[in-house]
Amino acid sequence: MKDYSDYSLSSEGGRASYFAFNYLIIKTYMYRTKFPIFPRVFSISNNNIARWFYIVKKGEAFEKELDGYVNNIALLDEAETIMKNLAREAKNKLDCKLSDLTTEDFIDHYQLFCKHFMDLVYFAGSIRSADKGLMPRLKKILTPEEIGIVSLPPKNLFIVREELALRELAVKLFKEEREPGKNDVLDVHSRFLWSSLGYYNEKPKTKEEYVQVLKNMIEDDPVGKINYLKNRLEKEKETQQKLLEKYDEPVLKVASAFVYLKDLYKESINKAILYSDDLFKEIARRTDKSEEFIKKLTQEETVDLLKGIQPNENLIKERIQHSVIICDHQRLTILSGKDANKFEKDYLVKLYAKEKEFKGRTASRGYGKGRVKVVLSVDDFGKVEQGDILTVMNTSPEFVPIMKKASAIIAEDGALSSHVSVISREFGIPCVVGIDVITSILKDGDLVEVDADKGVIKKLFKE
């Protein structure tokens, strides 16, 4: 295997993920289109917790990927159009009665799903790699406060659209002086039930959950809250527009567009994952295996299984416990067991710092002090209490309720337009991002101080 001793690693965050999805994500980097994408990535997965990294040469700073968009602004609109078209095409092509398909047709159908999934991931990979080069460029032009303003999306994110829909419904029910029921949330549920999904065992939102949210909104000044939200969104757009006109720099438009495009990807991929539930059920039925087992396979192993070729179950078990998937200039390599252990020891262990002070990047300014709670998946949500220091690889929409409890947030993902950066600014939560493997360095209960103005985390002690 290639020697990466002269390279450095740049964390791209991570989260709970089934191997099947993690494999498709890394495999995506084998492909090339006119949209720029970083050529060397890998994931390390331990028991369905995946971390993603870029393998970076000396002197590389993601400038090439960023300039691909800065020098061709039209790519931003084109990326949006293609992602929306992919979603529409997938709905038309994948919507069928799976049990009626022949084995050959069903395999083609599964392959089509994988292609759709990777086509979407490609845009996310392109945008995320270019986004890594944004902060150094913006710091040369803007103040920290201005960076926060320019990082607002040009269109409402789906979490905001969902909240607006719910608050408008809450106002309606408040004026009618009646309690919400399941029939009231049918439209919102059908439009946003996918918003809580991820790459692992996250569940779609239920009508009961929406009814409870509505009850809470009705009791909490629904008219005042929706007016405040609308006024804030309008003011933010006005402030951002003035800033864009003041500087007239293409990179500022790119920064704003990236936030929206990453959100559009999340919406599109979540809808694909929602659909995949029926797909995996049908694969399990046809192969007499569990859905859980199917989600441990590569795309190629799944196709073979549908043809009657059994996979190596010992290898699969070893791979779930510890695996590394590398894509280097369109060459894919999977390591497991001793080989994965050696790779991690050789190239990743050096990142596990023993210092008591860590430097990251400011995503949202402020100060926080409290006990660390490391959250890697929804299974960890229950341990987060008010005032904790939420420590994550990254976040996604289902994290929002626990983010609101945090006195500060620390994240491995360092992208300016990452979910954790955007939402922390949205709620005014102090947030420092871009600290590699911090979820492995800090432990639950550690007392830390977060100076988000300086991007510094200080580990104090643990009782």
C-alpha positions in Angstrom: 0.0 0.0 0.0 1.1 3.6 -0.6 3.2 5.3 2.1 1.5 8.5 3.4 4.2 9.5 5.8 4.9 12.8 4.0 1.2 13.7 4.0 -1.0 15.3 6.6 -4.6 14.6 7.4 -7.4 17.0 7.4 -10.6 15.9 9.3 -13.9 16.1 7.5 -15.9 15.1 10.5 -17.8 11.9 10.9 -21.0 10.3 12.3 -22.7 7.0 12.8 -23.0 5.3 9.4 -23.8 1.8 8.1 -20.9 0.4 6.2 -23.0 0.2 3.0 -23.5 4.0 3.0 -19.9 4.7 4.2 -18.6 2.6 1.3 -20.7 4.4 -1.3 -19.5 7.8 0.1 -15.8 7.0 -0.3 -16.4 5.1 -3.6 -17.9 8.4 -5.0 -14.4 10.0 -5.0 -13.4 7.5 -7.8 -15.4 9.6 -10.3 -14.7 12.9 -12.0 -16.9 15.5 -13.5 -16.3 19.2 -14.3 -17.2 19.9 -10.7 -13.9 20.0 -8.7 -13.3 17.4 -6.0 -10.4 16.5 -3.8 -8.5 13.4 -5.0 -7.5 11.7 -1.8 -9.9 10.7 1.0 -10.4 7.9 3.5 -12.7 6.8 6.2 -12.0 5.0 9.5 -15.0 3.1 10.9 -15.3 1.4 14.3 -18.6 -0.4 15.0 -20.5 1.9 12.6 -18.9 5.2 13.8 -17.2 6.6 10.7 -14.7 9.4 10.5 -13.7 11.0 7.2 -10.4 12.6 6.3 -8.6 14.2 3.4 -5.0 13.1 2.8 -3.2 16.4 2.0 0.2 17.0 0.4 2.5 19.7 1.6 1.4 23.0 0.1 -2.1 21.8 -0.7 -4.8 24.0 0.8 -7.9 23.2 -1.2 -7.3 26.3 -3.3 -7.8 24.4 -6.6 -11.2 23.1 -5.5 -12.3 26.5 -4.3 -11.1 28.3 -7.4 -13.1 25.9 -9.5 -16.2 27.7 -8.2 -14.8 31.2 -7.6 -13.6 31.4 -11.2 -16.8 29.9 -12.6 -19.8 31.1 -10.5 -22.2 29.5 -12.9 -21.3 26.1 -11.4 -23.2 27.1 -8.3 -26.6 27.4 -10.1 -25.7 24.3 -12.2 -25.1 22.3 -9.1 -28.4 23.3 -7.6 -30.3 22.5 -10.8 -28.6 19.0 -11.2 -29.3 18.1 -7.6 -33.0 19.0 -7.9 -33.2 17.1 -11.2 -31.6 14.1 -9.6 -34.2 14.1 -6.9 -37.1 14.3 -9.4 -35.6 11.6 -11.7 -35.0 9.3 -8.8 -38.6 9.7 -7.6 -39.9 8.7 -11.1 -37.4 5.9 -11.8 -37.3 4.3 -8.4 -41.0 4.4 -7.6 -42.3 0.9 -8.4 -43.5 -2.3 -6.7 -40.2 -3.9 -5.8 -41.6 -7.4 -5.2 -42.9 -7.6 -8.8 -39.4 -7.2 -10.3 -37.4 -10.1 -11.7 -34.0 -10.7 -10.0 -32.2 -9.1 -13.0 -34.5 -6.1 -13.0 -34.3 -5.8 -9.2 -30.5 -5.8 -9.4 -30.6 -3.0 -12.0 -33.0 -1.2 -9.7 -30.6 -1.5 -6.8 -27.7 -0.3 -9.0 -29.7 2.7 -10.0 -30.2 3.6 -6.4 -26.5 3.3 -5.7 -25.8 5.5 -8.7 -28.3 8.1 -7.5 -26.8 8.0 -4.0 -23.3 8.6 -5.3 -24.3 11.3 -7.8 -25.7 13.2 -4.8 -22.6 12.5 -2.7 -20.4 13.8 -5.5 -21.8 17.3 -5.2 -21.5 17.2 -1.4 -17.8 16.0 -1.8 -17.1 18.7 -4.3 -18.6 21.5 -2.2 -17.1 20.2 1.1 -13.6 20.0 -0.3 -13.8 23.5 -1.8 -15.3 24.8 1.4 -12.1 23.8 3.2 -10.3 26.5 1.4 -12.9 29.2 2.2 -11.9 30.4 5.7 -8.3 31.4 4.9 -9.6 33.3 1.8 -12.4 35.1 3.7 -10.1 36.1 6.6 -8.1 38.2 4.2 -11.2 40.2 3.3 -13.7 40.2 6.2 -13.8 40.6 10.0 -15.1 37.6 12.0 -18.5 39.3 12.3 -18.7 39.8 8.6 -17.7 36.2 7.9 -20.8 35.1 10.0 -23.0 37.4 7.9 -21.7 36.3 4.6 -22.2 32.6 5.6 -25.9 33.0 5.8 -27.7 31.0 3.0 -29.3 32.8 0.0 -32.4 30.7 0.6 -34.0 29.3 3.7 -32.6 26.0 4.9 -35.0 23.2 5.2 -34.9 23.4 9.0 -36.1 27.0 8.8 -38.8 26.1 6.2 -40.0 23.4 8.5 -40.1 25.8 11.5 -42.0 28.4 9.5 -44.6 25.9 8.4 -45.1 24.7 12.0 -45.3 28.2 13.4 -47.8 29.3 10.8 -49.9 26.3 11.7 -49.5 27.1 15.4 -50.8 30.6 14.8 -53.8 29.2 12.9 -54.7 26.8 15.7 -54.2 29.4 18.3 -56.6 31.8 16.6 -59.1 28.9 16.3 -58.6 28.1 20.0 -58.2 24.4 19.5 -55.7 21.6 20.2 -53.7 20.2 17.3 -54.4 16.6 16.1 -52.8 14.3 13.6 -54.9 15.5 10.7 -53.4 19.0 11.3 -49.9 17.9 10.7 -50.4 15.6 7.6 -48.9 18.2 5.2 -45.9 19.1 7.3 -45.2 15.5 8.1 -45.3 14.5 4.4 -43.0 17.3 3.5 -40.4 16.9 6.3 -40.6 13.5 7.9 -37.1 12.7 6.3 -35.4 15.6 8.1 -34.3 13.6 11.1 -32.6 10.9 9.0 -28.9 10.1 8.7 -26.6 7.3 7.5 -27.4 5.0 10.4 -30.5 4.0 12.4 -32.1 7.4 12.7 -35.9 7.2 12.4 -38.3 9.4 10.3 -40.3 12.0 12.3 -43.7 10.9 13.3 -47.1 12.7 13.3 -47.1 12.4 17.1 -43.9 14.3 17.4 -45.2 17.1 15.2 -48.4 17.3 17.3 -46.3 17.7 20.5 -44.1 20.4 18.8 -47.3 22.3 17.8 -48.7 22.1 21.4 -45.5 23.6 22.7 -45.6 26.4 20.1 -49.2 27.3 20.8 -48.4 27.7 24.5 -45.4 30.0 23.7 -46.7 33.2 22.1 -47.1 31.8 18.6 -47.9 35.1 17.0 -44.9 36.9 18.5 -42.5 34.1 17.8 -43.3 33.8 14.1 -43.2 37.6 13.6 -39.8 37.6 15.3 -38.5 34.8 13.1 -39.7 36.4 9.9 -38.3 39.8 10.9 -35.0 38.2 11.8 -34.7 36.4 8.5 -35.6 39.5 6.6 -33.0 41.6 8.5 -30.3 39.0 8.0 -30.9 39.0 4.2 -30.8 42.8 4.1 -27.5 42.9 6.1 -26.0 40.2 3.9 -27.0 41.9 0.7 -25.3 45.2 1.8 -22.1 43.3 2.6 -22.1 41.5 -0.8 -22.6 44.9 -2.5 -19.8 46.5 -0.4 -17.1 44.0 -1.3 -18.3 42.6 -4.7 -16.1 39.5 -4.3 -17.1 36.3 -6.1 -15.8 34.2 -3.1 -18.4 35.8 -0.9 -21.2 34.6 -3.1 -19.6 31.1 -3.1 -19.5 31.1 0.7 -23.2 31.9 0.9 -24.2 29.4 -1.8 -22.2 26.6 -0.3 -24.4 26.7 2.9 -27.5 26.3 0.8 -26.1 23.7 -1.5 -24.9 21.5 1.4 -28.4 21.8 2.9 -30.0 20.9 -0.5 -27.7 17.8 -0.5 -28.8 16.8 3.0 -32.4 17.1 2.0 -31.9 15.1 -1.2 -29.8 12.3 0.4 -32.2 12.0 3.3 -35.1 11.4 0.9 -33.0 8.8 -0.8 -32.2 7.1 2.5 -36.0 7.2 3.4 -36.6 5.4 0.1 -33.8 2.9 0.8 -35.7 1.5 3.8 -38.1 -0.4 1.5 -35.2 -1.3 -0.8 -33.2 -3.0 2.0 -36.3 -4.7 3.2 -36.8 -6.3 -0.2 -33.1 -7.3 -0.5 -33.5 -9.0 2.9 -36.6 -10.8 1.8 -35.1 -12.0 -1.4 -31.8 -13.2 0.2 -33.2 -14.5 3.6 -30.9 -12.2 5.4 -31.6 -9.4 7.9 -31.6 -5.8 6.9 -28.9 -5.1 9.4 -26.7 -7.7 7.6 -27.4 -6.2 4.2 -26.3 -2.8 5.4 -22.9 -4.3 6.3 -22.1 -5.1 2.6 -20.4 -3.3 -0.3 -22.4 -2.6 -3.4 -20.7 -5.4 -5.2 -21.3 -7.9 -2.4 -25.0 -7.0 -2.4 -25.3 -7.7 -6.1 -23.5 -11.0 -5.7 -25.8 -12.0 -2.8 -28.8 -11.3 -5.0 -27.3 -13.7 -7.6 -26.9 -16.3 -4.9 -23.2 -15.8 -4.1 -22.6 -15.7 -0.3 -20.2 -13.1 1.1 -17.4 -13.9 3.6 -19.1 -13.4 6.9 -15.9 -13.5 8.9 -14.5 -10.6 6.8 -17.7 -8.7 7.2 -17.6 -9.0 11.0 -13.9 -7.9 11.0 -14.7 -5.0 8.8 -17.6 -3.7 11.0 -15.3 -3.8 14.1 -12.6 -1.8 12.3 -12.1 -0.8 8.7 -10.4 1.8 6.6 -11.6 2.7 3.1 -9.2 4.8 1.0 -9.8 6.5 -2.4 -6.6 7.9 -3.8 -6.9 9.3 -7.4 -9.7 6.9 -8.3 -8.1 3.9 -6.7 -10.2 2.2 -4.0 -8.7 0.2 -1.1 -10.4 -1.5 1.8 -8.5 -2.5 4.9 -9.8 -4.4 7.9 -8.4 -6.1 11.0 -4.7 -5.9 11.4 -4.2 -3.9 8.3 -6.7 -1.3 9.5 -5.1 -1.2 12.9 -1.7 -0.6 11.3 -3.0 2.2 9.1 -4.5 4.0 12.1 -1.4 3.5 14.2 0.9 4.8 11.4 -1.2 7.8 10.3 -3.8 8.8 12.8 -2.5 8.1 16.3 -0.2 11.1 16.0 -3.3 13.4 15.9 -4.4 12.2 19.4 -2.9 15.2 21.2 -2.1 15.1 25.0 -2.0 18.8 25.3 -4.6 20.6 27.5 -5.2 23.4 25.1 -6.5 23.0 21.5 -6.8 25.5 18.7 -9.6 25.5 16.2 -11.6 28.0 14.2 -14.4 30.2 15.4 -17.8 29.3 14.0 -19.8 31.3 16.4 -18.4 33.8 18.9 -18.8 33.7 22.7 -17.6 31.9 25.8 -18.7 28.7 27.5 -17.5 26.6 30.4 -18.9 23.2 31.4 -18.8 19.4 31.3 -18.0 17.7 28.1 -20.6 15.4 26.5 -19.3 13.5 23.5 -22.1 12.7 21.1 -21.4 10.4 18.1 -25.0 9.4 17.2 -28.6 9.7 18.3 -28.0 7.0 20.8 -26.0 9.5 22.9 -28.6 12.3 22.9 -30.1 11.3 26.2 -26.9 12.1 28.2 -26.8 15.8 27.2 -28.0 18.2 29.9 -28.5 21.9 29.9 -25.2 23.8 30.0 -23.0 20.9 28.8 -20.2 21.4 26.3 -21.5 19.4 23.3 -18.5 17.7 21.6 -19.2 16.2 18.2 -17.7 15.1 14.9 -20.4 17.1 13.1 -24.1 17.6 13.5 -27.2 17.3 11.3 -30.8 18.4 11.8 -31.7 15.8 14.3 -29.0 17.3 16.6 -30.8 20.6 16.9 -32.7 19.9 20.2 -29.5 19.0 22.1 -27.5 21.8 20.5 -30.0 24.2 22.1 -29.0 22.8 25.5 -25.3 23.3 25.1 -23.4 26.3 26.6 -20.9 25.8 23.8 -20.1 23.4 21.0 -16.8 21.8 19.9 -16.7 20.0 16.5 -14.2 18.2 14.4 -15.7 19.3 11.1 -14.1 22.7 10.3 -16.1 23.8 7.3 -17.5 27.3 7.4 -20.8 26.1 5.9 -21.1 22.9 7.9 -24.3 22.2 9.7 -22.7 22.8 13.1 -21.3 26.1 12.1 -24.5 27.4 10.5 -26.8 26.3 13.4 -24.5 27.5 16.2 -24.5 31.0 14.6 -28.3 30.7 14.1 -28.8 30.2 17.9 -25.9 32.3 19.1 -24.1 29.3 20.7 -20.4 29.7 21.1 -18.8 27.2 18.8 -15.2 26.2 17.8 -14.7 23.8 14.8 -11.9 22.1 13.0 -10.2 20.3 15.9 -9.2 16.9 14.5 -10.4 13.8 16.5 -11.4 16.0 19.5 -14.2 13.5 20.2 -11.5 10.9 21.0 -9.3 13.3 23.0 -12.0 14.7 25.3 -14.1 12.4 27.5 -17.5 12.7 29.1 -17.2 14.7 32.3 -14.1 16.6 31.4 -14.3 20.3 32.5 -13.4 22.6 29.6 -13.4 26.3 28.8 -14.4 27.3 25.3 -13.2 30.7 24.2 -14.9 30.8 20.8 -13.7 34.4 20.2 -10.1 33.0 19.9 -11.0 29.5 18.8 -9.3 28.0 21.9 -10.4 25.1 24.1 -8.8 24.6 27.5 -9.1 21.3 29.3 -9.2 22.1 33.1 -9.8 18.9 35.0 -12.1 15.9 35.5 -13.7 15.1 38.9 
